[in-house]
Amino acid sequence: MLSLFRKLMPREDRFFDLFEQHSRTVVGAAESLQALLAGGPDMERHCERIVALEDEADDITREVLLAVRRSFITPFDRGDIKDLIQSMDDAIDMMHKTVKTIRLYEKTSFEPGMQEMGAVVVKAAHLIAEAIPLLDRIGQHAGRLSAITEEITKVEGRSDELHDEGLKGLFRSYGRTDPMAYVIGREIYGELEKVVDRFEDVANEISGIVIENV
């Protein structure tokens, strides 16, 4: 009876607009991170853009959480809404943390493996941005949503490989001659891996929502 009642009541569809707005900040930050890892004279501009987008994402997250408290009928479970937006926010927060590390150590050039991980981050961000609008009609798009989450899992696996290969390369290059360069590089590789891990968390949230609502 409760399920039928919920279907008859109007939904608060503003959540989907907010999800999409947040996903755009994530994509923008991912693209700026990739550009940052290319090095060059515009590094600081890319850092500033990531910081600004992270602030914007925080504002959207707060708006979603406020809407959850105020809305009588939500498009899917309130807990799922909170977990989804917070997992998305964790991804851009991790990008911001990577920027802080790069600034702290005044890093101006990046290993090819780091740059490839930047491309992986962009791919994961775009997959999430594709998935988010499909949640508005979960039943209709369940197949594509499942395919996207599987693809993100594969992307995360590639990120793990790049991380491990990168650490091995750092050790060979700096492990015995420049320990500080090794430590800094290891930290950046680790944070890039965590960015992709956060995208896998988003994919897991989406997968759970699909399972519960189809």
C-alpha positions in Angstrom: 0.0 0.0 0.0 2.8 2.4 0.9 4.5 1.7 -2.4 1.3 2.4 -4.4 0.9 5.6 -2.4 4.4 6.8 -3.2 3.8 6.1 -6.9 0.6 8.3 -6.9 2.3 11.2 -5.1 4.3 13.8 -7.1 8.0 13.4 -6.9 10.6 16.0 -6.0 12.4 16.0 -9.4 14.7 18.9 -8.5 17.1 16.3 -7.1 18.0 15.2 -10.6 18.9 18.8 -11.7 21.2 19.1 -8.6 22.8 15.7 -9.3 23.5 16.8 -12.9 24.9 20.2 -11.7 27.2 18.3 -9.4 28.3 15.9 -12.0 29.3 18.8 -14.3 31.5 20.2 -11.5 33.2 16.8 -11.2 33.8 16.6 -14.9 35.2 20.1 -15.0 37.5 19.3 -12.1 38.7 16.1 -13.7 39.5 17.8 -16.9 41.4 20.5 -15.1 43.3 17.9 -13.1 44.3 16.2 -16.4 45.5 19.6 -17.7 47.4 20.2 -14.5 49.2 16.9 -14.8 50.4 18.0 -18.2 52.5 20.7 -16.5 53.3 24.0 -18.3 52.7 27.6 -17.5 48.9 27.3 -16.7 49.2 25.0 -13.8 48.1 27.5 -11.2 45.1 28.4 -13.3 44.1 24.7 -13.3 44.6 24.5 -9.6 42.4 27.5 -9.0 39.6 26.1 -11.2 39.6 22.8 -9.3 39.4 24.7 -6.0 36.5 26.8 -7.3 34.6 23.8 -8.6 35.1 22.0 -5.3 33.5 24.9 -3.5 30.6 24.9 -6.0 30.2 21.1 -5.5 30.0 21.6 -1.8 27.2 24.2 -2.2 25.2 21.8 -4.4 25.8 18.9 -1.9 24.4 21.1 0.9 21.4 22.0 -1.2 20.7 18.3 -1.9 20.9 17.4 1.8 18.6 20.3 2.7 16.1 19.2 0.0 16.1 15.6 1.4 15.0 17.0 4.8 12.4 19.2 3.3 10.8 16.9 0.7 7.8 14.8 1.4 8.3 12.5 -1.6 11.8 11.8 -3.0 12.5 10.0 -6.3 14.2 7.1 -4.4 15.3 6.3 -0.9 16.5 9.3 1.1 19.5 7.4 2.4 20.5 6.5 -1.2 20.2 10.2 -2.2 22.5 11.3 0.6 25.0 8.5 -0.1 25.0 9.2 -3.8 25.6 13.0 -3.5 28.2 12.5 -0.8 30.1 9.9 -2.8 30.2 12.3 -5.8 31.4 15.0 -3.5 34.1 12.8 -2.1 35.5 12.4 -5.6 35.9 16.1 -6.2 37.2 16.5 -2.6 39.9 14.0 -3.4 40.9 16.0 -6.5 41.2 19.1 -4.3 43.4 17.2 -1.9 45.6 16.2 -4.8 45.9 19.9 -5.7 47.0 20.7 -2.2 49.7 18.1 -2.3 51.0 19.4 -5.6 51.1 22.9 -4.3 52.7 21.8 -1.0 55.6 20.1 -2.7 55.8 22.7 -5.6 55.6 19.9 -8.1 55.9 21.2 -11.7 56.4 18.1 -13.8 54.7 14.8 -13.7 55.6 11.2 -14.7 53.8 9.7 -17.8 52.0 7.3 -15.5 50.5 10.2 -13.5 49.4 11.8 -16.7 47.8 8.6 -17.8 46.0 8.3 -14.5 44.7 11.9 -15.2 43.1 10.5 -18.4 41.6 7.7 -16.4 40.1 10.2 -13.9 38.5 12.1 -16.9 37.1 8.9 -18.3 35.5 7.9 -15.0 34.1 11.4 -14.5 32.4 11.3 -17.9 30.9 7.9 -17.2 29.4 9.2 -14.0 28.1 12.2 -15.8 26.4 9.9 -18.4 24.9 7.8 -15.7 23.4 10.5 -13.5 20.6 11.7 -15.9 19.6 8.1 -16.5 18.5 7.8 -12.9 15.4 9.8 -13.7 14.0 6.8 -15.5 15.8 3.9 -13.8 13.6 1.1 -15.2 14.0 2.4 -18.7 17.8 2.8 -18.4 18.7 -0.1 -16.1 20.7 -1.9 -18.7 22.8 1.1 -19.6 23.3 2.0 -16.0 24.6 -1.5 -15.2 27.0 -1.3 -18.2 28.3 2.1 -17.0 29.0 0.8 -13.5 30.8 -2.2 -14.9 32.9 0.1 -17.1 33.9 2.2 -14.1 35.0 -0.9 -12.3 37.3 -1.7 -15.2 38.6 1.9 -15.2 39.3 1.5 -11.5 41.2 -1.7 -12.2 43.3 0.1 -14.8 44.0 2.9 -12.3 45.4 0.3 -9.8 47.7 -1.1 -12.5 49.0 2.4 -13.3 49.5 3.1 -9.7 51.6 -0.1 -9.1 53.6 0.5 -12.3 54.2 4.1 -11.4 55.5 3.2 -7.9 57.9 0.7 -9.5 59.1 3.3 -12.0 59.6 5.8 -9.2 61.6 3.4 -7.1 63.8 2.6 -10.1 64.4 6.2 -10.9 64.7 7.7 -7.4 64.6 5.1 -4.7 68.3 5.0 -4.1 69.3 8.4 -5.4 66.5 10.9 -4.4 64.3 9.5 -1.7 62.3 12.7 -1.3 61.3 12.6 -5.0 60.2 9.0 -4.5 58.1 10.0 -1.5 56.4 12.9 -3.2 55.7 10.9 -6.3 54.3 8.0 -4.3 51.9 10.4 -2.5 50.6 11.9 -5.7 50.2 8.5 -7.3 48.3 7.4 -4.2 46.0 10.4 -4.3 45.2 9.9 -8.0 44.3 6.3 -7.2 42.0 7.4 -4.5 40.2 9.8 -6.9 39.4 6.8 -9.1 38.4 4.8 -6.0 35.9 7.4 -5.1 34.4 7.2 -8.6 34.0 3.4 -8.0 32.1 4.3 -4.8 29.8 6.4 -6.9 29.3 3.5 -9.3 28.5 1.2 -6.4 25.9 3.7 -5.1 24.3 3.8 -8.5 24.3 0.0 -8.8 22.6 -0.2 -5.5 19.9 2.3 -6.5 19.2 0.3 -9.7 18.9 -2.9 -7.8 16.5 -1.4 -5.3 14.3 0.3 -7.8 14.0 -2.1 -10.8 
